[in-house]
Amino acid sequence: MIVYVCLWVISISIVSSAPAKKEDSLDLIRALNDGKFEHAISLAKEGSGINGKDEKGLTPLLLALNMIVDVKGVLPNLVNAINDRNYDLALSYDWTPLLQAARYGKTKMAKMFMEKGANVLAQTSSGAGVLNWVANSGDNELVEIFLARGADPTLMDLFTPLMRAASRNYEEVVKTLLKDKRVRDTINVSNGSYTALGYAQREHYTNIVKILKENGARG
């Protein structure tokens, strides 16, 4: 009995002292936070820290999209290095890399993620999809890309994509969205406060009002 207990204790100590997996380390996150982007790329290519998460639950890929969107040339290299290892690692707080790219209007990143099989129908916990976010930034090219890839233009968190575009006077985005029959069929949907037309009327966006009415908006 004593022998078995000793062996059990020894085995537990061995397991508990086992080193953390290389991919779960925080090295990559630390490099990003410290602004050491070239070092971060090297770590990612080695697979070091690609599955790590910071205190907010953000993975390196989401952290990179948040932090270095304006550092020329670094983000694509880092994204490629991480994606080559494990594309699906960045599912934190319901944010996928594609949703994050949509949020910031990063067309090149969005294309890259979709080429790697990103789910264009992904939603955040609030119910917002890629079109909800990109309609908020007014990137018409990205709206066209997402629609062509099968994104749902009728999803609503507090706003539909059409409501967001209309409320911000994004005329080209409104026109693009209205090419989709699903949007025209739901043009008079309200969020309890306004329809897309209501938002345009409230802000006195006369061109948007005209376009919406020509496509069946009432009010």
C-alpha positions in Angstrom: 0.0 0.0 0.0 2.8 2.4 0.9 4.6 1.6 -2.3 1.4 2.3 -4.4 0.8 5.6 -2.6 4.4 6.7 -3.2 4.1 5.9 -6.9 0.8 7.8 -7.1 2.3 10.9 -5.5 5.4 10.7 -7.8 3.2 10.4 -10.9 1.1 13.4 -9.8 4.2 15.5 -9.3 5.5 14.6 -12.7 2.2 15.5 -14.4 1.9 18.8 -12.5 5.5 19.8 -13.3 5.1 19.1 -17.0 6.0 22.2 -19.1 3.2 24.1 -20.8 2.7 23.4 -24.5 4.8 25.6 -26.8 1.7 26.7 -28.6 -0.1 27.7 -25.4 2.7 30.0 -24.1 2.2 33.8 -23.8 5.4 34.6 -25.7 3.6 35.8 -28.8 1.1 37.9 -26.9 3.9 39.5 -25.0 5.7 40.3 -28.2 2.6 41.9 -29.7 2.0 44.0 -26.5 5.6 45.1 -26.5 5.4 46.2 -30.1 8.1 43.6 -31.2 6.3 42.7 -34.4 9.1 41.1 -36.3 9.8 38.9 -33.3 6.1 38.1 -33.1 6.2 37.0 -36.7 9.2 34.7 -36.0 7.4 33.2 -33.0 4.2 32.6 -35.0 6.1 30.8 -37.7 7.7 28.6 -35.1 4.2 27.9 -33.6 5.2 29.5 -30.3 2.2 31.0 -28.4 -0.3 30.7 -31.3 -2.9 29.3 -29.0 -2.2 31.6 -26.0 -4.8 33.9 -24.6 -4.4 37.2 -22.7 -6.4 38.2 -19.6 -9.3 39.3 -21.7 -9.4 36.0 -23.6 -8.0 37.4 -26.8 -5.9 35.2 -29.0 -2.8 36.5 -30.8 -4.7 36.8 -34.1 -7.5 38.9 -32.6 -4.9 40.9 -30.7 -3.0 41.6 -33.9 -6.1 42.7 -35.7 -6.9 45.1 -32.8 -3.4 46.5 -32.4 -1.4 46.7 -35.5 -3.9 47.4 -38.3 -1.9 50.4 -39.3 1.6 48.9 -39.3 2.4 48.5 -42.9 3.2 44.9 -44.0 3.3 43.4 -40.5 -0.3 42.3 -40.1 -0.5 40.2 -43.3 2.7 38.4 -42.5 1.7 37.7 -38.9 -1.8 36.5 -40.0 -0.3 34.2 -42.6 2.2 32.8 -40.0 -0.6 32.1 -37.5 -3.1 30.8 -40.0 -0.6 28.4 -41.5 -0.5 26.8 -38.1 -4.1 26.9 -36.9 -6.8 29.0 -38.5 -9.6 28.4 -36.0 -7.6 29.4 -32.9 -9.2 32.9 -32.8 -12.7 32.2 -31.6 -12.8 34.4 -28.6 -15.9 36.2 -27.3 -17.6 35.0 -30.5 -15.3 37.2 -32.6 -13.8 35.4 -35.5 -10.9 36.9 -37.5 -13.4 37.6 -40.4 -15.8 39.5 -38.1 -12.9 41.5 -36.8 -11.7 42.3 -40.4 -15.2 43.4 -41.3 -15.3 45.6 -38.2 -12.2 47.5 -39.2 -12.9 47.4 -43.0 -9.8 45.4 -43.8 -10.6 44.1 -47.3 -7.3 42.3 -47.8 -7.6 40.5 -44.5 -11.2 39.5 -45.1 -10.3 38.0 -48.5 -7.4 36.1 -46.9 -9.7 34.7 -44.2 -12.3 33.7 -46.7 -9.8 32.0 -48.9 -8.8 29.9 -45.8 -12.4 28.9 -45.3 -13.7 31.5 -42.9 -17.4 31.2 -42.1 -19.1 34.2 -43.7 -22.3 33.5 -41.7 -20.5 33.8 -38.3 -22.2 36.1 -35.7 -21.1 37.8 -32.5 -23.1 37.1 -29.4 -25.3 40.2 -30.2 -26.4 38.6 -33.5 -24.3 40.9 -35.7 -22.8 39.4 -38.8 -20.0 40.6 -41.2 -22.4 42.8 -43.1 -23.6 44.6 -39.9 -20.1 45.6 -39.1 -18.9 46.5 -42.6 -22.1 48.6 -43.2 -21.1 50.5 -40.1 -17.7 51.4 -41.7 -19.1 52.1 -45.2 -16.7 49.9 -47.1 -18.8 49.2 -50.2 -16.2 46.9 -51.8 -16.3 44.7 -48.8 -20.1 44.7 -48.8 -20.1 43.5 -52.4 -17.5 40.7 -51.5 -19.5 39.5 -48.5 -22.8 39.4 -50.5 -21.1 37.5 -53.3 -19.9 35.0 -50.7 -23.3 34.4 -49.3 -23.4 36.6 -46.2 -26.8 37.2 -44.6 -27.9 40.9 -45.1 -30.9 40.6 -42.9 -29.2 39.9 -39.6 -30.0 42.3 -36.8 -28.3 43.2 -33.5 -29.8 46.6 -32.8 -29.6 47.4 -36.5 -29.8 45.6 -39.8 -27.0 46.4 -42.3 -29.4 48.6 -44.2 -30.3 50.5 -41.1 -26.7 51.1 -40.3 -25.8 52.3 -43.8 -28.9 54.5 -44.1 -28.3 56.1 -40.7 -24.7 57.0 -41.7 -25.5 58.3 -45.2 -23.5 55.5 -47.0 -25.3 55.9 -50.3 -23.3 53.3 -52.3 -23.6 50.7 -49.5 -27.4 51.3 -49.4 -27.6 50.8 -53.2 -25.5 47.6 -53.0 -27.5 46.1 -50.2 -30.8 46.8 -52.1 -29.6 44.8 -55.0 -30.3 41.7 -52.8 -33.9 40.6 -52.9 -33.7 39.6 -49.2 -33.0 43.3 -48.3 -35.8 44.6 -50.5 -38.2 42.1 -48.9 -37.3 43.3 -45.4 -36.9 47.0 -46.2 -39.6 48.0 -43.8 -38.4 46.0 -40.8 -38.1 48.1 -37.6 -35.9 47.6 -34.6 -38.6 49.1 -32.4 -37.5 52.6 -32.9 -37.0 53.2 -36.6 -36.9 51.5 -40.0 -34.0 52.2 -42.4 -36.2 54.9 -43.9 -36.9 56.3 -40.5 -33.2 56.7 -39.8 -32.6 58.4 -43.1 -35.5 60.8 -42.5 -34.4 61.6 -39.0 -31.0 62.7 -40.3 -32.4 64.4 -43.4 -30.5 62.3 -45.8 -32.6 63.1 -48.8 -30.8 60.9 -51.3 -31.0 57.9 -49.1 -34.7 58.6 -48.5 -35.3 58.7 -52.2 -33.5 55.5 -52.9 -35.3 53.6 -50.1 -38.7 54.8 -51.2 -37.9 53.8 -54.8 -37.3 50.3 -53.5 -40.5 50.0 -51.5 -39.8 51.7 -48.2 -42.9 53.2 -46.6 -43.2 56.0 -44.1 
